[in-house]
Amino acid sequence: MSITQRRLSLAAGLMAGLLALSACAAGPGSSPPTSTASPSGETTEVAPPDGRVIGVGTVIDSAGDVRLCLGAIMESYPPQCHGIPIDGWTWDGLDGNESSGETTWGAYAVYGTYDGERFAVTDPPIMLALFDPVAPEDPTGGVDGTTPAADLTRI
């Protein structure tokens, strides 16, 4: 192997390692952000969304504790996650799920409301393999905002 090939192999290995480590930045137990800090140290509270939202991910029901996993899923059998608790979930009539012991799981698009801590189901879930998202209507109607550039930079 020539020196050039060794250097390319080393560079490729380093890049793969860096990408793998960057995936560890937020572990499976991390919570969704509730505030953001600007470079100046100011903290801005993030309010939960108004109205109906959609969550797309794996739903895991472990002995009645139902969670919507929006991030990392531990690949054990059965799988595990530290997702958002779901209210109003039922497996009745749903396809695309699997069970092991007291745990049932499946990948779904779930419509509901989110209060910052819990997700409440409002519509029947859609198996993720069958889900085709439609682009939402632009709430601004194509009109640019009027927020001053200094405020946008601060935010």
C-alpha positions in Angstrom: 0.0 0.0 0.0 1.4 3.4 -1.0 1.8 6.3 1.4 -1.0 8.2 -0.4 -3.4 5.2 0.0 -2.5 4.9 3.7 -3.2 8.7 4.2 -6.5 8.4 2.5 -7.5 5.4 4.6 -6.4 7.2 7.7 -8.4 10.3 6.8 -11.5 8.2 5.9 -11.2 6.4 9.3 -10.9 9.7 11.2 -13.9 11.1 9.5 -16.0 8.0 10.2 -14.9 8.2 13.9 -15.8 11.9 14.1 -19.2 11.3 12.6 -19.9 8.4 15.1 -18.8 10.6 18.0 -21.0 13.5 16.9 -24.0 11.2 17.1 -23.4 10.8 20.8 -24.0 14.5 21.5 -27.5 13.9 22.8 -28.0 10.6 24.5 -31.1 8.5 24.5 -32.2 9.9 27.9 -32.0 13.5 26.9 -35.1 15.6 27.1 -36.5 17.9 24.4 -35.1 21.5 24.8 -37.2 23.8 26.8 -35.1 26.9 26.4 -32.3 28.2 24.3 -29.2 30.2 25.3 -27.8 32.9 23.0 -24.0 33.5 22.8 -24.5 36.4 25.3 -26.0 34.0 27.8 -29.6 35.2 27.5 -32.1 32.4 27.9 -35.3 32.4 25.9 -38.2 30.1 26.9 -39.7 28.0 24.1 -43.5 27.7 24.3 -45.1 24.4 23.3 -46.9 24.5 19.9 -50.5 25.7 19.7 -53.1 23.4 18.2 -52.7 20.0 16.5 -49.2 18.7 15.7 -47.8 15.5 14.3 -45.2 13.3 15.8 -43.4 10.8 13.6 -41.5 8.0 15.2 -41.7 4.7 17.1 -44.4 4.2 19.7 -43.4 1.9 22.6 -45.9 0.6 25.1 -44.0 -1.0 28.0 -46.6 -2.4 30.5 -49.0 0.5 29.9 -46.3 3.2 29.9 -46.8 4.5 26.3 -44.1 6.8 24.8 -43.5 8.4 21.4 -39.8 8.0 20.6 -38.6 10.9 18.5 -34.9 10.3 18.8 -32.6 7.4 19.6 -34.1 4.0 20.3 -32.1 1.4 22.2 -31.9 -1.6 19.9 -32.6 -4.3 22.6 -35.4 -6.8 22.2 -37.8 -5.4 22.9 -36.6 -1.9 22.0 -36.6 0.9 24.6 -36.5 4.7 24.6 -37.0 7.8 26.8 -39.7 9.4 24.6 -42.6 11.7 25.2 -45.5 10.1 27.2 -48.7 9.6 25.2 -52.2 10.0 26.5 -55.2 8.3 24.6 -53.2 5.6 22.8 -54.8 2.3 21.9 -53.5 -0.6 19.9 -57.0 -1.7 18.9 -57.3 -2.0 15.1 -53.7 -1.0 14.4 -51.5 -2.9 12.1 -47.7 -2.8 12.0 -46.9 -3.5 15.6 -44.8 -6.2 17.3 -44.9 -7.5 20.8 -42.5 -9.2 23.2 -43.6 -9.9 26.8 -45.3 -6.8 28.2 -43.9 -4.5 25.5 -45.6 -3.6 22.2 -44.1 -1.2 19.6 -44.5 0.1 16.0 -43.6 3.1 13.8 -46.4 5.6 13.3 -47.3 9.1 12.4 -49.4 10.4 15.4 -51.6 13.5 15.3 -52.3 15.2 18.6 -51.6 18.1 20.9 -48.4 18.6 22.9 -48.3 20.7 26.1 -44.5 20.6 26.6 -44.6 17.4 28.7 -47.2 15.0 27.3 -48.6 14.2 23.8 -52.4 13.7 23.6 -53.7 11.7 20.6 -56.5 13.4 18.6 -56.7 11.3 15.5 -56.1 7.6 14.6 -52.4 7.0 14.1 -51.1 6.1 10.6 -48.6 3.3 10.1 -45.4 5.0 9.1 -44.9 2.8 6.1 -48.2 4.2 4.7 -47.7 7.8 5.8 -47.2 10.4 3.1 -46.9 13.9 4.5 -48.6 16.7 2.7 -46.7 20.0 2.8 -48.5 22.4 5.2 -50.0 25.6 4.0 -47.7 28.6 4.4 -49.1 30.5 7.5 -47.6 33.7 6.2 -49.2 33.6 2.8 -45.8 34.3 1.3 -45.4 37.6 3.0 -42.0 38.3 4.5 -41.9 39.1 8.2 -41.0 42.5 9.7 -38.7 41.5 12.6 -35.7 43.7 12.8 -32.4 42.1 11.9 -30.9 42.8 15.4 -33.8 40.8 17.0 -33.3 37.9 14.6 -29.6 37.9 15.4 -30.3 37.9 19.2 -32.8 35.1 18.9 
